[in-house]
């Protein structure tokens, strides 16, 4: 019964960090493209990149870029939780076979 609190703590931390990783990556890409659009020589590249990233996010967000960021973050969180659950199961399974 002592493994249940550690499982929940692990799942909570995994879900938070697995959500934040893709969200922060997408925000960094958006800020990078926005920064490039202010440089005169790279203005066209920055604006094109910004348009492509927002179109990509709107595809996943049913027309809303912010909803696309949230959907990608939630999917990343779900994958992280599933992987952590599998890893926890494997570690318990190996511990019981010793």
C-alpha positions in Angstrom: 0.0 0.0 0.0 3.0 2.3 0.4 3.6 2.3 -3.4 0.3 4.0 -4.2 1.3 7.5 -2.8 4.6 7.4 -4.7 2.7 6.4 -7.9 0.4 9.3 -7.6 3.2 11.7 -6.8 5.1 10.4 -9.8 2.1 10.7 -12.1 1.4 14.2 -11.0 4.9 15.4 -11.6 5.1 13.5 -14.9 1.8 15.0 -16.1 2.9 18.6 -15.2 6.3 18.3 -16.8 5.0 16.4 -19.9 2.5 19.2 -20.4 5.0 22.0 -19.9 7.7 20.6 -22.2 5.8 20.9 -25.6 4.0 24.1 -24.5 7.2 25.8 -23.7 8.8 24.5 -26.9 5.9 25.9 -29.0 6.1 29.2 -27.2 9.8 29.4 -27.8 9.3 28.7 -31.5 6.6 31.4 -31.7 8.8 33.9 -29.9 11.8 33.0 -32.1 9.8 33.5 -35.3 8.4 36.8 -33.9 11.9 37.9 -33.1 13.1 37.1 -36.6 10.3 39.1 -38.0 11.8 42.2 -36.4 15.2 41.8 -38.1 15.0 43.6 -41.5 17.0 41.0 -43.5 15.0 38.1 -42.0 11.6 39.7 -41.9 10.0 37.6 -44.6 11.4 34.4 -43.1 10.1 35.3 -39.7 6.7 36.2 -40.9 6.4 33.1 -43.0 7.5 30.9 -40.0 5.1 32.7 -37.8 2.2 32.0 -40.3 3.2 28.4 -40.6 3.4 27.8 -36.8 0.0 29.5 -36.2 -1.5 27.5 -39.1 -0.1 24.3 -37.5 -1.6 25.2 -34.1 -4.9 26.2 -35.6 -5.1 22.7 -37.2 -4.9 21.0 -33.9 -7.1 23.6 -32.1 -10.1 23.6 -34.5 -9.2 27.2 -35.7 -7.8 28.5 -32.4 -4.0 28.6 -32.0 -4.2 28.7 -28.2 -6.5 25.7 -28.1 -4.0 23.9 -30.4 -1.2 24.6 -27.8 -3.4 23.2 -25.0 -4.3 20.1 -27.1 -0.7 19.4 -27.9 0.2 19.9 -24.2 -2.5 17.6 -23.0 -1.5 14.9 -25.5 2.1 15.1 -24.3 0.9 14.9 -20.8 -1.2 11.8 -21.5 1.8 10.1 -23.3 4.0 10.9 -20.3 1.6 9.5 -17.8 1.1 6.3 -19.8 4.9 5.9 -20.1 5.3 6.6 -16.4 2.6 4.0 -15.5 4.3 1.4 -17.7 7.7 2.2 -16.2 6.2 1.9 -12.6 4.6 -1.4 -13.5 7.8 -2.7 -14.9 9.8 -1.7 -11.9 7.3 -3.3 -9.5 7.3 -6.5 -11.7 11.1 -6.7 -11.6 11.2 -6.0 -7.9 8.8 -8.9 -7.2 10.9 -11.4 -9.3 14.1 -10.9 -7.2 
